[in-house]
Amino acid sequence: MSAQVICIGNEIMLGHIANTNAQFISNKLASIGIKTSKHLDIPDNPEVIISSIREVLNESEIVITSGGLGPTVDDITLECIQKALNKKLIFNKKISERIKAHFKRRKIKMPANNLRQALLPEGAIPIDNNIGTAPGLIIPVENKVLIAFPGVPFELYPMFEETALVYLKKKFSLGQIIKSRVIKITGLAESRVNEIIEDILQIAGDVQMGIYPHPEEIHVKITVTEKNEIAADLIINKIQKKVESRLKNYIFGYDNDELEEIVGKYLLRAKKTLAIAESCTGGLLANRITDIPGSSSYFKLGIVSYSNESKNNLLNIPMDTIKKYGSVSKQVAALMAKNVRDLTSTDYGIGISGIAGPGGATNKKPTGLVYIALSTKAKTICKEFRFIGTRNLIKYKSTQAALNMLRLWLPSALS
């Protein structure tokens, strides 16, 4: 049993948008034990669409398309499905009434071409679209099925989960699930993680292991095919414990956990507060922290002291210190962290100063040099980092390292 996903649109082929639909669909299919054998991105070209549908239906039992069901001239998927399957298009009065009601609710005059979306291939089961006007289509093809969706993700997602997934589970379920867990690591290079757990990554059988790099993060993914979730969890948990015993504190979370969320939970549990003084990161660290709901309970102040004058005026860092050591230095970063903590009477202060590039670098202080300081009531520590990448990547990596410094310190506040 296999599925293939065809994503249709010139905007995908030109790189104007990211194809997130294929990822979403494959993830949901895996949850009911159906593996995706291929993702296919194709343009709004009738010949390509028709031939692709026919070819993929010969190869797989389940074919899912996204895109091209809208009312405009470049939305040609419906007609291509009709020709690929050699089926008549039949006007569906119920869908036409839903489309008319959609425009009436919005108090907008309906363009006549929207009624094209009420045409269904013969034998198709419509999937209601409660957000837009284009219905989805479930089209049985002998012992196979073609399911078509509009390409807009926030329309496709609920349509898939509420209707198509239920249909597929009933008609094609193999009585098994595919379940994954992601173990998230920071502070180690990909090659070092691989070295530490290399033997675990080589586990065979119905277990797939993978290691994937992200900016200042490494993800180790465990994927298991089993008869049910309980059986899958037993295997995943056993492997997870082995990985945890090797990587220990380098692991910061699992699956959808984000580092700023983990740090926020620690701060809440410890009843501690935080203030930040940023230079090269330009407020990115404060932004990440405040992305977490409830962060006002622990985050008290964020200052972007980008210029030397602001470091002096807002954070009371002596100009003599800045001139002697430079604004990008351990001494200045440490004072940024300590003084912003003193200013706000918080438990922790973080200071970040560095060179994100591409300008401003020297032989002694190259692009990617960043000093990150963490100040507590007991002491102030400062670390030097040498990041590689674009300006935005260096900024992000700096915030990741700062959050990790705080994460590693916080458990001591709970003991």
Secondary structure as GFF3:
##gff-version 3
##sequence-region A 1 415
A	DSSP	beta_strand	2	8	.	.	.	ID=ss1
A	DSSP	alpha_helix	10	13	.	.	.	ID=ss2
A	DSSP	alpha_helix	21	31	.	.	.	ID=ss3
A	DSSP	beta_strand	35	42	.	.	.	ID=ss4
A	DSSP	alpha_helix	46	59	.	.	.	ID=ss5
A	DSSP	beta_strand	62	66	.	.	.	ID=ss6
A	DSSP	alpha_helix	77	85	.	.	.	ID=ss7
A	DSSP	beta_strand	89	91	.	.	.	ID=ss8
A	DSSP	alpha_helix	93	105	.	.	.	ID=ss9
A	DSSP	three_ten_helix	112	118	.	.	.	ID=ss10
A	DSSP	beta_strand	119	121	.	.	.	ID=ss11
A	DSSP	beta_strand	125	127	.	.	.	ID=ss12
A	DSSP	beta_strand	136	141	.	.	.	ID=ss13
A	DSSP	beta_strand	144	149	.	.	.	ID=ss14
A	DSSP	alpha_helix	153	159	.	.	.	ID=ss15
A	DSSP	pi_helix	160	164	.	.	.	ID=ss16
A	DSSP	alpha_helix	165	172	.	.	.	ID=ss17
A	DSSP	beta_strand	177	185	.	.	.	ID=ss18
A	DSSP	alpha_helix	190	201	.	.	.	ID=ss19
A	DSSP	beta_strand	207	214	.	.	.	ID=ss20
A	DSSP	beta_strand	217	226	.	.	.	ID=ss21
A	DSSP	alpha_helix	229	247	.	.	.	ID=ss22
A	DSSP	three_ten_helix	248	250	.	.	.	ID=ss23
A	DSSP	beta_strand	251	254	.	.	.	ID=ss24
A	DSSP	alpha_helix	259	270	.	.	.	ID=ss25
A	DSSP	beta_strand	274	278	.	.	.	ID=ss26
A	DSSP	alpha_helix	284	290	.	.	.	ID=ss27
A	DSSP	three_ten_helix	295	297	.	.	.	ID=ss28
A	DSSP	beta_strand	299	304	.	.	.	ID=ss29
A	DSSP	alpha_helix	308	315	.	.	.	ID=ss30
A	DSSP	alpha_helix	319	325	.	.	.	ID=ss31
A	DSSP	alpha_helix	330	344	.	.	.	ID=ss32
A	DSSP	beta_strand	348	354	.	.	.	ID=ss33
A	DSSP	beta_strand	369	375	.	.	.	ID=ss34
A	DSSP	beta_strand	380	386	.	.	.	ID=ss35
A	DSSP	alpha_helix	391	409	.	.	.	ID=ss36
A	DSSP	alpha_helix	411	414	.	.	.	ID=ss37
###
